[in-house]
Amino acid sequence: MEYYFKTQQMSVGYQGETLIHDIEIGLYKGEILTLIGPNGAGKSTILKSIAKQLKLISGLVYLDKKELHHMSGMELSQKMAVVFTEKIKTELMTCEDVVATGRYPYTGHFGILSKKDHAIIDEAMELVHVSEIRNQDFIKISDGQRQRVMLARAICQEPEIIILDEPTSFLDVKYKLEFLSVLQELRIRKGLTVIMSIHELELAEKVSDKILCINGAYVDRFGNPEEIFQAGYIKSLFGIETGNFDEENGSMELEPAKGKADIFVIAGGGSGRSIYRKLQRERKTFITGIIYENDLDFPVARALAAELIAVKAFEPVNKVILEQAQKAIDSCSKVICCRKEFGSLETANKKLLEYARQNGKEVEITERLGSYGKSHYDSGNDVRCRKEFSCGRTLQNNEAGWVQGSSV
């Protein structure tokens, strides 16, 4: 099976000066390729060179077995659509007018739109949810709306391949997801091939068939997401020195607090993540356990805890691990337990809570229940509940969020 799009020893740059050399890409029809890398690495330069907006320094680009250099502007516009971040200049054009320009490769010299053209315009605007602003002035809409209008314009061209430079930059979460869902739908329904750059690594991992990693003067890696998102690679590619990026689940965490840990957090089942991040924001160092390696709490704990006491998934907690956790509790003055009840496989953490109480530790039981949370502070068997924020304001039952009181 031959590639629909490929490059051979492609080198790109400006004014005859090479920025990135020997770029080798191979895509089958209907695949999505995402370019990732640090700011200024050359992602936009590659995209502009593929779109013939920049002249290649050297090498070849093939589209559907034909060399791109030999394709006329009209022929290329019927096969390739381009959406870049630069704002286009419009004068008294509605959003529908802008979308309609995507039909110009098919309208001939007079630019007259047929019923078929209007139907394609309507379908494209409906697909990206901009029909309701069709009569608004394109200049006066928001950046996010403008981005979606430009995607509708590109879809109107009925291209076989679309080039997108940071298409999700101005979109909120709702429209980021809708935008990428539209691309996936088009690749399935119409075999659309997509080449784009985006900053959201977690989205790149989810939407891409192939990923091209740019690191300055060269391509660092090219492959499928499973090959790219290996442990520690993203930190190396972007030169991350503070904080953490977890390739396994695409999560980013800020730099953990420093210093001796004085808090032990008993968590599990995803119950500890909010507490870990809360402690990080308060710059409080903590130890946590006992966490299974497949637990939802594990990635955040690994990034933020001064010490993580963990066991392999589906393995019992042995005496050595339990004693390690008990010694950690001995070194702390406070224990936060994120579990009100323990499952049949959480007997070790239940023992840790009992151990903390027996040894006179200040214990805070914090649970998240539906629309509001609550914290209990106890010493031994004396348990009192508080429902208040750290500022002392009483939390009503219909108010949402974690609560923080003072210990008793």
Salt bridges, closest charged atoms under 4 A:
ASP22 OD2 - HIS21 ND1 3.54
GLU31 OE1 - LYS210 NZ 3.43
ASP64 OD2 - LYS79 NZ 3.40
GLU67 OE1 - HIS70 ND1 3.58
GLU75 OE2 - LYS66 NZ 3.03
GLU86 OE2 - LYS48 NZ 3.01
GLU96 OE2 - ARG134 NH2 3.16
ASP117 OD1 - ARG103 NE 2.88
ASP122 OD1 - ARG134 NH2 2.55
GLU123 OE2 - ARG189 NH2 3.35
ASP143 OD1 - LYS87 NZ 3.67
ASP143 OD1 - ARG146 NH1 2.73
GLU158 OE1 - ARG103 NH1 3.14
GLU160 OE1 - LYS29 NZ 3.82
GLU160 OE1 - LYS79 NZ 3.19
GLU166 OE2 - HIS199 NE2 3.21
GLU178 OE1 - HIS129 NE2 3.46
GLU178 OE2 - LYS174 NZ 3.11
GLU185 OE2 - ARG189 NH1 2.80
GLU200 OE2 - LYS176 NZ 2.50
ASP209 OD2 - ARG187 NH1 3.08
ASP246 OD2 - ARG302 NH2 2.56
GLU253 OE2 - ARG277 NH2 2.64
GLU255 OE2 - LYS258 NZ 3.25
GLU282 OE2 - LYS278 NZ 2.77
GLU282 OE1 - LYS284 NZ 3.33
GLU323 OE2 - LYS319 NZ 4.00
GLU346 OE1 - ARG339 NH2 2.87
GLU362 OE2 - LYS334 NZ 3.98
GLU364 OE1 - LYS334 NZ 3.09
GLU367 OE2 - HIS376 NE2 3.24
ASP378 OD1 - ARG357 NE 3.23
ASP382 OD2 - ARG384 NH2 3.49
GLU388 OE2 - ARG386 NH2 2.36
GLU399 OE2 - ARG393 NH1 3.07
